[in-house]
Amino acid sequence: MPLQGALSVERMCQLAPVSRAGFYRYLAEVDPPGIDAEMNLRSVIQEIVLENRRRYGYRRVGWELRHHRGWKVNDKRVLRIMREDNLLSVPPRKFVTTTNSDHALEVYVNLARRMTLTAINQLWVADITYIRLQAEFVYLALVLDAFSRKAIGWALERRLRAELPLAALRQALERRQPAPGLVHHSDRGVQYASAEYMAVVRERQMLPSMSRPRNPYDNARCESFIKTLKQEEIYANEYRDLEDLRAHLEVFIEQYYNRQRLHSALGYRSPEEFESAMPAGNANPIPAATVRFAV
């Protein structure tokens, strides 16, 4: 392949103009058969894996090859090559819960599990997780839009107090400016049930919703995000201190997860790509979600 100077493949395709898939399909067609073709495929797989810092498993690599790189290859072959070249994603670690729901504060019925979502800003889900550094534990609070799985608010601090999830919620509110009637779902932890947190929820005319006791599956979207975050970012790196971790989280959440990472539940699109495909005017005011009631 001829030298391209400082231009990326994406930029050259924009200037041509041709699609990235068409460009890689052309390369696949002109590649010689046999050993050379196998080596070219291995090279592209390695490129995808390294671009995503070993976060992709063989299914996402296969999707990227077929839909963005123009290769006709099945997942079984991709898995074989990734296993042979030691390119499989970093294995997950056991999940540990940190929720403290042993308090006398008011809790709320679970509205989220009865909702069928049709747009963004209908249901936000929130959670807190811990991250272990070399000399301390720190805490990360998150707010996700349940429809697009986009991380719209997050905050990182050393102490697990009500101010932590409040900072994440305020960031989400500033970014989204949702209409009244949004459902806010969380676990029954004391940070979410606190008077300070509930005051902001009511002030912004959101409807509070909480998971059932000792049932993490009620907040499965946040649990899934935390699992992805820890498997693909936290367990794959070591951080000097809190600020080093904060810088890495900024890149992972804002640049990688929201903008680039293919999400199987979104038709192998990133959250931002999924949201951009929505009809114009679908966000505010929000269309109604469907709510199911038991008979």
N, C-alpha and C positions, 0 to 999 in steps of 0.2 A: 504494500500500500504506500503511495507516495507521501512525502512529508507534507504536513498541513500547517507548519509554522505554529503560531500561537492560537490558532482557531480550533475550537472544539468541534466534534462531529455535529452537535446540535446547532451551532452557529453556522457551519457550512451548509447544513440542510436548509436553514432559514434564508441564506443568501441565494441558494440555487434557483428557485425554491423546490425542495422535494421533502417528503416525509422521512423521518428516521427509519421507519419500518421499510420503506422502499429502498433506502440507501443500503441497509443491511441485507435486504433481499437480493439486491444487485451483487453485493459481495459474495453472498452464498452461491449465487448462480455462476460466478466466474471462478470460484474456488475450484482447484483440481480435486478429483475424487480420491477415495482411499485414505491413506495415512495423512496426507496434507489436510483433507477435509476434517478428519478427526482432531487433528492438532489445532485447526482453526476454531472448531467448536469448543475444545478445552480452553483455548485462549479467551474466547468470549465469555464462557462460564466463569472463569477466574476473574475477568474484568467486572462482571456483574457482582460477584461475591465480594470483591474488594471495594467496589464503589459503595456497597451497602454494609461494609465492615463486618462481614460474616453474620449479618442479621437475617438474611433470607434462607429459608429452607429450600429443598429441591422443587417444591410445587411453585413457589413464587419465582424462582429462577427460570423454571420451565415456561411460566406465563410470560415473563419478560422476553425470553428468547422467541417465543412464537408471535407475540402481539406487538413487540416494540423493536425486535432485532431481525425479524424476517426469516427465522430458522424453522424448519419443519422437523421437530424432535419431540419425542414423548417423554413423560416424566420418569419412566423406568430407566431410560438411557441417561437422563440428567442425573438421577440419583446414583447410578453406577459410576459416572465420571466424578461426581463430587466426593463420593466415598473413596475412590481410588486416589484422588488428589488431595484428600484430607481437607475438604472445603465445606463440610457440613456445618450447620449453624451451632452456636454455643449452646450446650444443654441447659435446661432450666434448673433452678434450685427450688427447694420446698418453700411454699408460701407460709408466712407467719402473720397472724392477725394481731392488731394492736388496738382494737376498738374497746373502749370502756363505756358500756351502757348501763352500769350499775349506779344509777342516780335517780333523784326524785323529780327531775324536770319533766315537762310535758312532752309527750311523743305523739306522732301523727300516723294516721292510717296510710297504708301503702297504696298510693294512686298509680304509681308507675307501672305495676304489673298488669293493670287493666287497660293500658293505653295502647292503641295502634297508631303509630306516628305517620304523619304525611308530609312534614316539613321540618325545617330547623326551628329552634326557639319555641318548641312545644314542651320538651322535657330536657332538663339539665340534670346530670348525675354528678355527685361529688364524693370524694373519698380522700383519706389520708393514709400514707404509708411511711415506713421508716427506711432509711438508707444507712448502712454501716460504713463509716470511714475508718481510717487506721486507728484513730485515737478517740472516736466519739460516734454516737448515733445522732443523725439529723432527720428532719421530718419534711415530707413533701405533701402539700395539699393540692388537689386537682379538681377542676370542673370541666366536664365534657358535654358537648351537645350529643344527646343520645341518638338523634336521627343520622347525623353524619360521622359520628365518632371523633369529631375534631376536638382537640384540647384547646379550650378557649380561655382558660385561666389557670394559673399555677403559682405557688409560692413555696419557698424553701427557707426553713429556719432551724435553729438549734433546739428550740423549746416547743413543746406540744401544748399550745394554748389557743384560746378562741381567736386571737388575732391572726393566726396562721391561715385557717380556712377562709376567714373574712377577707384577707388580702387576695386570695385566689378568686373569691366570688366578686369582689369589687373590680378586679381586672376583667373578668368575663362580662360584667355589666357595662363597663366602659367600652369594651370592644363591640358588644352586640346591641346594646340599647333595646332590649326586648320589650314587646307590648305587654300589658297586664294579662294575667291568666296563665303565664308560664308555670309549669310544675317543676319544683326543685326537689330532687330526691337524694337522700343520703342514708347512712346507717343511723343508729340511735345513739351514737357517741355523744359525750357531754359537750364537745366543742360545737356540734351542730345543733344541739338542743338548747344551748345557752341563750340567755336573754339578749345578749349583744348580737348574736348571729340571727336569731329570729326577728329582731327589730328591723334588720336590713331586708330580710325576706318579705316581711309585711309592708315595709315602706315602699318597696318596688312592686307590690301587688302580685307577688308570686304565691303559689299554692304549695305549702310544705308537704312532703311525702317521705316516709321512712320505711326502711326494711323491717321485716319481722325479726324477732330476737334470734340470734345465733343462726342467721340464714344469709350467708354472703352471696348466694346465687340471686337474691333479689336485686343486687347491684352488679350484675354480671358484666355490664359494659365497662365499668370502672375497673373491676377485677381483671378483665381481659387486658385493658390498657396497662395496668400496673405489671402484669405478667410479661407483656411485651417489653415494657421499659426496662425491667430488671434483667430479662434474658438477653436482650439485644444491646443494652447500653451499660447498665450498672455492673453486671457480672463479667463483662468483657473488658473492663477498665479498672485502673486504680487511680485514685484522686489524691492530690496533695492535701487539700483542705476544702472547706466549705465553698470558697469562691471558685476553686477549680471545678468542683462538682457543678456549681451554678452555671458556669460557662459551658460545660458539656451538655447540661440539660437544655440550655437555650438552643444549642445547635440541634440536639436530637428532637426536641418537641416542635420547635417553630420551623426549622428548615427541613428536617428529615421526615418525621412522623406526619405532620400536617400536610406537607407539600409533595413528598416523594413516595413514601412507603405504600405499597400496594396492599389494600385491605380486602380480604376475601369476602367479607360481608357486604362490601360496597361494589361488588362486581370487579374486583381487582383494580380499583381506582384509589387514589389518595383521598383523604377527607376534603381537601380544597378542590380537587378535580370533581369530586362527587357533588359538592355544593355549587360549583360553577355551572354544572349541567342542569341545575334546577331552573324552572321557568322564572323569568324576571318578575320581581314583585312578590316572590313566594315567601319572603322572610318577615316583612313587617308592613301591615298587620298580619299576624300569623293566621293561616287557615286552621280550622278546628281539627283536632285529633279525634279519633274514634275511641270511645271508652266502653268497655264491656262490664256489665253488671251481672252478678250471679243471680240465678232465679231461685 
